[in-house]
């Protein structure tokens, strides 16, 4: 079990106590405190609003206890405002007073709140330490935190240090750690092994495009295929993005980061599945070999695709990976992609958009999202909109009307899923636009906890 430095398994009795308090329970909580502590809290106007806190002095220049306002004790982020706000030191949840927060939730929320990306810039301070009873079962929460941190680190890393080769290295490190097999098809071998769409998108870059394939688990177990979009930088290709649209395109491998991290979580918790992880990793670059608007490209499934827009490249690389995933006839295919701006316009930055061709699968993921406070929101696979992908010279176009952009992108992907194959697609932003408690500005893992809860219920 890997724990971050801000979590200490030890006797919590020697740490400064934290009382988690809801606003509607503040009066009752204050009544249980000593009169001087109660007077201090009231004099300072503490109202137990979520993500606020107050330190009560001990009369000797130290802190006797901390009251932390929360809204929902079942939300792992309930305490996320504290690690970088409290003075450095050791803190522990009060054993008797305040809301009951499960140790695993406390670990996860504290770790999410303490996170800083420090590869290029040192953190201004160390976070406060949360002390947890070493007897508590923290293994799954620690694995969840590690997976969420991995997504954040991968997405935050700029492209000069995270191209297709480095994304492969991240998958290779996981494979070595968990005894998985890793196979990589790259460069011209993509054409020889029938991944022409991946090759077409990535061929203009000096960094060779590739398909990363990790395999793990007992072959007799149900097959689970995870697919992630790994566009390590997206210029838009010859349909070049404007500068403001290109600025954060290091994040365009966020789907690949989610798929890699979920695979690591599945292996760490040893779910009884035969796992296949597929990440088509490319850089959508501008150069003499760049694929062009109006070209018709081949795909692994045999469908021809007319390129309406070279900036709709994610679905082009995913279609080869999805077709390959389906050849193994898995019980389930899940794909993750920073696929459309239309999804963000529809639902904003916090709600990943879910598409699924199986009602029970969609319902279970939505229920898990509500239970884990890690939501997804379903949009329809409205098949009449396939007309927007019509082509007069190919089986379909990769883009078309600006209407229902997230829906048409999902419909494009569905064309590469065989009839009867269970499949879900998550259009995920993978980014926080501003600092909030537990959600620092930068890369973010979204729906990772909920999808793992859904998979655990399905297979565990």
ZIVEN-V813159 format. One record per backbone hydrogen bond with DSSP energy under -0.5 kcal/mol. NH is the residue of the N-H (numbers start at 0). CO is the residue of the C=O. If there is no record, write none. Layout:
<<NH	CO> <NH	CO>>
//
This chain:
<<2	0> <6	3> <7	129> <9	7> <9	131> <11	9> <13	10> <14	11> <15	89> <16	63> <17	91> <18	65> <19	17> <20	18> <20	67> <22	69> <24	21> <25	22> <28	24> <29	25> <30	26> <31	27> <31	28> <32	29> <37	33> <38	34> <39	35> <40	36> <41	37> <42	38> <43	39> <44	41> <45	40> <50	68> <51	48> <53	66> <55	64> <56	54> <57	61> <63	55> <63	61> <64	55> <65	16> <66	53> <67	18> <67	65> <68	51> <69	20> <74	71> <75	73> <77	74> <78	75> <79	76> <81	78> <82	78> <84	81> <85	81> <90	128> <91	15> <93	17> <98	19> <100	98> <101	99> <105	101> <106	102> <107	103> <108	104> <109	105> <110	106> <111	107> <112	108> <113	109> <114	110> <117	115> <127	82> <128	88> <129	5> <130	90> <130	128> <131	7> <131	129> <135	132> <137	135> <141	137> <142	138> <143	139> <144	140> <145	141> <146	142> <147	143> <148	144> <149	145> <150	146> <151	147> <152	148> <153	149> <154	150> <155	151> <156	152> <160	157> <161	158> <166	162> <167	163> <168	164> <169	165> <170	166> <171	167> <172	168> <173	169> <174	170> <175	171> <176	172> <177	173> <178	174> <179	174> <180	214> <182	212> <184	210> <185	183> <186	208> <188	185> <189	186> <190	187> <191	187> <192	188> <193	190> <194	189> <198	194> <199	195> <200	196> <201	197> <202	198> <204	201> <207	205> <209	280> <210	184> <211	209> <211	278> <212	182> <212	210> <213	276> <214	180> <215	274> <220	217> <221	271> <223	273> <224	331> <225	223> <225	275> <226	333> <227	277> <228	335> <229	279> <230	251> <231	229> <231	281> <232	281> <234	232> <234	283> <236	283> <237	290> <238	235> <239	237> <240	234> <245	241> <246	242> <248	245> <250	247> <251	248> <252	249> <253	250> <255	228> <256	252> <257	253> <258	254> <259	255> <260	256> <261	257> <262	258> <263	259> <264	260> <265	261> <266	262> <267	263> <268	264> <269	266> <270	265> <272	270> <273	221> <274	215> <274	272> <275	223> <276	213> <277	225> <278	211> <279	227> <280	209> <280	278> <281	229> <281	279> <283	232> <284	282> <289	286> <293	306> <294	291> <296	294> <296	304> <301	298> <304	296> <305	395> <306	294> <307	305> <311	308> <316	312> <317	313> <318	314> <319	315> <320	316> <321	317> <322	318> <323	319> <324	320> <325	321> <326	322> <326	323> <327	323> <327	324> <328	325> <330	222> <331	222> <332	421> <333	224> <334	423> <335	226> <336	425> <338	336> <343	339> <344	340> <345	341> <346	342> <347	343> <351	349> <351	374> <352	426> <353	351> <353	376> <354	424> <356	422> <361	357> <362	358> <363	359> <364	360> <365	361> <366	362> <367	363> <368	364> <369	365> <370	366> <371	367> <372	368> <372	369> <373	368> <376	351> <378	353> <381	379> <382	380> <384	381> <385	382> <386	383> <387	384> <388	385> <389	386> <395	303> <396	388> <397	305> <404	401> <407	403> <408	404> <409	405> <410	406> <411	407> <412	408> <413	409> <414	410> <414	411> <415	412> <416	413> <417	415> <420	417> <421	419> <423	332> <424	354> <425	334> <426	352> <426	424> <427	336> <427	425> <431	441> <432	430> <435	438> <437	79> <438	435> <441	431> <443	429> <445	443> <450	446> <451	447> <452	448> <453	449> <454	450> <455	451> <456	452> <457	453> <458	454> <459	454> <459	455>>
//
